[in-house]
Amino acid sequence: MSSDAPLTFFELEILALVGQGGAGPHDLARYGQTSMYSNKAPSQFYAVPKRLEERGYLKSRKEPGRTHERTHYMLTERAYDALREWIQAPSPVPRTDTNVATRLLAADLVGERPVAESLLGMRQELETLDAQLVAALERAQALPHREKYLRLSHTLARRLLAVYRDWLDEVERELD
């Protein structure tokens, strides 16, 4: 069964994650654990590959696992075609989540101190994300065919975390 509906970005992301060597859903879900990169529920990393297989973008085979057989997905030619078509379009500038901007807009309604405290609460999550990126960089070393790309991606993520830290310092100085 195949569908002509355009692929969503998350579906394209799954295809890119499956990569040349293929991947199992557990491998894809591990990627989702680094929440700097995805806000999808872990279950989506199991469900979406099944749908992509039904649509002809992935094929699967069973491989032995520690306790039971595991599914291993591989890209089909249709997947390669979709990725090639998608990559031809210029990449858009990533959009920033509006949660923090909206909280700032509420400062004159609820007070600067509560908004500052709310925003400064991000610091703990930034530390968690830093730790996740360190672990992700270590895992990248086990993927020599992708290590360079993963390293570049992780560098961008670490720089973004640094920008958030600098911005939170400014919020702390400016509010209240």
C-alpha positions as a Markdown table, in Angstrom:
| # | Residue | x | y | z |
|---|---|---|---|---|
| 1 | Met | 0.0 | 0.0 | 0.0 |
| 2 | Ser | 1.3 | 3.5 | -0.8 |
| 3 | Ser | -0.1 | 7.0 | -0.4 |
| 4 | Asp | 0.6 | 10.0 | -2.5 |
| 5 | Ala | 0.1 | 12.4 | 0.5 |
| 6 | Pro | 3.2 | 14.5 | 1.0 |
| 7 | Leu | 5.5 | 13.5 | 3.8 |
| 8 | Thr | 5.5 | 15.5 | 7.0 |
| 9 | Phe | 8.8 | 16.9 | 8.3 |
| 10 | Phe | 8.7 | 14.2 | 11.1 |
| 11 | Glu | 8.3 | 11.5 | 8.5 |
| 12 | Leu | 11.3 | 12.9 | 6.5 |
| 13 | Glu | 13.2 | 13.1 | 9.8 |
| 14 | Ile | 12.5 | 9.4 | 10.4 |
| 15 | Leu | 13.8 | 8.5 | 7.0 |
| 16 | Ala | 17.0 | 10.5 | 7.6 |
| 17 | Leu | 17.4 | 8.8 | 11.0 |
| 18 | Val | 17.0 | 5.3 | 9.5 |
| 19 | Gly | 19.9 | 6.1 | 7.2 |
| 20 | Gln | 21.9 | 3.8 | 4.9 |
| 21 | Gly | 22.5 | 1.1 | 7.5 |
| 22 | Gly | 18.9 | 1.0 | 8.7 |
| 23 | Ala | 17.6 | 1.3 | 12.2 |
| 24 | Gly | 15.2 | -0.2 | 14.6 |
| 25 | Pro | 12.4 | 1.7 | 16.3 |
| 26 | His | 14.4 | 1.5 | 19.6 |
| 27 | Asp | 17.3 | 3.3 | 17.9 |
| 28 | Leu | 15.0 | 6.0 | 16.6 |
| 29 | Ala | 13.4 | 6.4 | 20.0 |
| 30 | Arg | 16.8 | 6.9 | 21.6 |
| 31 | Tyr | 17.3 | 9.8 | 19.2 |
| 32 | Gly | 14.1 | 11.2 | 20.6 |
| 33 | Gln | 15.5 | 11.1 | 24.1 |
| 34 | Thr | 17.7 | 14.0 | 23.3 |
| 35 | Ser | 14.8 | 16.5 | 23.6 |
| 36 | Met | 16.9 | 19.2 | 22.1 |
| 37 | Tyr | 16.1 | 17.7 | 18.8 |
| 38 | Ser | 12.6 | 16.4 | 19.1 |
| 39 | Asn | 9.4 | 17.1 | 21.1 |
| 40 | Lys | 7.7 | 13.9 | 19.8 |
| 41 | Ala | 6.4 | 11.3 | 22.2 |
| 42 | Pro | 8.6 | 8.2 | 22.2 |
| 43 | Ser | 5.7 | 6.2 | 20.8 |
| 44 | Gln | 5.8 | 8.2 | 17.6 |
| 45 | Phe | 9.3 | 6.8 | 16.9 |
| 46 | Tyr | 7.6 | 3.3 | 16.9 |
| 47 | Ala | 4.4 | 4.2 | 15.1 |
| 48 | Val | 5.6 | 6.3 | 12.2 |
| 49 | Pro | 8.1 | 3.8 | 10.7 |
| 50 | Lys | 5.2 | 1.3 | 10.5 |
| 51 | Arg | 3.2 | 3.8 | 8.5 |
| 52 | Leu | 6.1 | 4.7 | 6.3 |
| 53 | Glu | 6.5 | 1.0 | 5.6 |
| 54 | Glu | 2.9 | 0.7 | 4.6 |
| 55 | Arg | 3.4 | 3.7 | 2.3 |
| 56 | Gly | 6.4 | 2.1 | 0.6 |
| 57 | Tyr | 9.2 | 4.3 | 2.1 |
| 58 | Leu | 10.6 | 1.6 | 4.4 |
| 59 | Lys | 11.0 | -2.1 | 4.3 |
| 60 | Ser | 11.6 | -4.2 | 7.4 |
| 61 | Arg | 13.1 | -7.5 | 8.5 |
| 62 | Lys | 13.3 | -9.2 | 11.8 |
| 63 | Glu | 16.6 | -9.5 | 13.6 |
| 64 | Pro | 17.6 | -11.3 | 16.7 |
| 65 | Gly | 17.4 | -9.2 | 19.9 |
| 66 | Arg | 18.4 | -9.8 | 23.5 |
| 67 | Thr | 15.1 | -11.2 | 24.5 |
| 68 | His | 13.0 | -11.3 | 21.3 |
| 69 | Glu | 13.1 | -10.5 | 17.6 |
| 70 | Arg | 13.4 | -6.9 | 16.7 |
| 71 | Thr | 12.3 | -5.0 | 13.7 |
| 72 | His | 15.0 | -3.4 | 11.6 |
| 73 | Tyr | 13.9 | -0.8 | 9.0 |
| 74 | Met | 15.7 | 0.0 | 5.7 |
| 75 | Leu | 15.1 | 2.8 | 3.2 |
| 76 | Thr | 13.5 | 1.9 | -0.1 |
| 77 | Glu | 14.2 | 3.7 | -3.4 |
| 78 | Arg | 11.0 | 5.7 | -2.8 |
| 79 | Ala | 12.5 | 7.0 | 0.4 |
| 80 | Tyr | 15.8 | 8.1 | -1.3 |
| 81 | Asp | 13.7 | 9.8 | -4.0 |
| 82 | Ala | 11.7 | 11.7 | -1.3 |
| 83 | Leu | 14.8 | 12.8 | 0.5 |
| 84 | Arg | 16.5 | 14.0 | -2.6 |
| 85 | Glu | 13.4 | 16.0 | -3.6 |
| 86 | Trp | 13.0 | 17.5 | -0.1 |
| 87 | Ile | 16.7 | 18.4 | 0.1 |
| 88 | Gln | 16.5 | 20.5 | -3.1 |
| 89 | Ala | 14.4 | 23.2 | -1.4 |
| 90 | Pro | 16.4 | 25.7 | 0.7 |
| 91 | Ser | 16.2 | 25.1 | 4.4 |
| 92 | Pro | 14.0 | 27.6 | 6.2 |
| 93 | Val | 15.3 | 29.5 | 9.3 |
| 94 | Pro | 14.2 | 27.4 | 12.3 |
| 95 | Arg | 11.3 | 29.0 | 14.2 |
| 96 | Thr | 11.6 | 29.7 | 17.9 |
| 97 | Asp | 9.0 | 28.3 | 20.1 |
| 98 | Thr | 6.8 | 31.2 | 21.3 |
| 99 | Asn | 6.3 | 30.0 | 24.8 |
| 100 | Val | 9.1 | 32.3 | 26.2 |
| 101 | Ala | 8.0 | 35.3 | 24.1 |
| 102 | Thr | 4.4 | 34.9 | 25.3 |
| 103 | Arg | 5.5 | 34.7 | 28.9 |
| 104 | Leu | 7.4 | 38.0 | 28.4 |
| 105 | Leu | 4.3 | 39.6 | 26.9 |
| 106 | Ala | 2.4 | 38.6 | 30.0 |
| 107 | Ala | 4.9 | 40.5 | 32.3 |
| 108 | Asp | 2.9 | 43.7 | 32.5 |
| 109 | Leu | -0.2 | 41.6 | 33.3 |
| 110 | Val | 1.2 | 39.3 | 36.0 |
| 111 | Gly | 4.4 | 41.1 | 37.1 |
| 112 | Glu | 8.0 | 40.9 | 36.1 |
| 113 | Arg | 9.2 | 38.8 | 39.1 |
| 114 | Pro | 6.9 | 35.8 | 38.4 |
| 115 | Val | 7.8 | 35.9 | 34.7 |
| 116 | Ala | 11.5 | 36.1 | 35.5 |
| 117 | Glu | 11.2 | 33.1 | 37.9 |
| 118 | Ser | 9.3 | 31.1 | 35.4 |
| 119 | Leu | 11.8 | 31.8 | 32.6 |
| 120 | Leu | 14.8 | 31.3 | 34.9 |
| 121 | Gly | 13.4 | 27.8 | 35.7 |
| 122 | Met | 14.7 | 26.9 | 32.2 |
| 123 | Arg | 18.3 | 26.7 | 33.6 |
| 124 | Gln | 17.8 | 23.2 | 35.1 |
| 125 | Glu | 16.5 | 21.9 | 31.7 |
| 126 | Leu | 19.5 | 23.5 | 30.0 |
| 127 | Glu | 21.8 | 21.4 | 32.2 |
| 128 | Thr | 19.8 | 18.3 | 31.4 |
| 129 | Leu | 20.0 | 19.0 | 27.7 |
| 130 | Asp | 23.8 | 19.6 | 28.0 |
| 131 | Ala | 24.2 | 16.2 | 29.6 |
| 132 | Gln | 22.1 | 14.6 | 26.8 |
| 133 | Leu | 24.3 | 16.2 | 24.2 |
| 134 | Val | 27.4 | 14.9 | 25.8 |
| 135 | Ala | 25.9 | 11.4 | 25.7 |
| 136 | Ala | 24.8 | 11.9 | 22.1 |
| 137 | Leu | 28.2 | 13.0 | 21.0 |
| 138 | Glu | 29.7 | 9.8 | 22.6 |
| 139 | Arg | 27.1 | 7.7 | 20.8 |
| 140 | Ala | 28.0 | 9.5 | 17.5 |
| 141 | Gln | 31.5 | 8.1 | 17.7 |
| 142 | Ala | 30.0 | 4.6 | 17.2 |
| 143 | Leu | 28.6 | 5.8 | 13.8 |
| 144 | Pro | 31.7 | 6.7 | 11.8 |
| 145 | His | 29.7 | 7.2 | 8.6 |
| 146 | Arg | 27.6 | 9.8 | 10.4 |
| 147 | Glu | 29.9 | 11.2 | 13.1 |
| 148 | Lys | 30.8 | 14.4 | 11.2 |
| 149 | Tyr | 27.1 | 15.2 | 10.6 |
| 150 | Leu | 26.1 | 14.4 | 14.2 |
| 151 | Arg | 29.0 | 16.4 | 15.6 |
| 152 | Leu | 28.0 | 19.5 | 13.5 |
| 153 | Ser | 24.4 | 19.1 | 14.7 |
| 154 | His | 25.5 | 18.8 | 18.3 |
| 155 | Thr | 27.7 | 21.9 | 17.9 |
| 156 | Leu | 24.7 | 23.9 | 16.8 |
| 157 | Ala | 22.6 | 22.6 | 19.7 |
| 158 | Arg | 25.3 | 23.5 | 22.2 |
| 159 | Arg | 25.6 | 27.0 | 20.8 |
| 160 | Leu | 21.8 | 27.4 | 21.1 |
| 161 | Leu | 22.0 | 26.3 | 24.7 |
| 162 | Ala | 24.7 | 28.9 | 25.3 |
| 163 | Val | 22.5 | 31.6 | 23.7 |
| 164 | Tyr | 19.6 | 30.7 | 26.0 |
| 165 | Arg | 22.0 | 30.9 | 29.0 |
| 166 | Asp | 23.2 | 34.4 | 27.9 |
| 167 | Trp | 19.6 | 35.5 | 27.3 |
| 168 | Leu | 18.5 | 34.2 | 30.7 |
| 169 | Asp | 21.3 | 36.3 | 32.3 |
| 170 | Glu | 19.8 | 39.3 | 30.5 |
| 171 | Val | 16.3 | 38.4 | 31.7 |
| 172 | Glu | 17.5 | 38.2 | 35.2 |
| 173 | Arg | 19.2 | 41.6 | 35.0 |
| 174 | Glu | 16.3 | 43.3 | 33.2 |
| 175 | Leu | 13.2 | 42.0 | 35.0 |
| 176 | Asp | 12.4 | 43.2 | 38.5 |
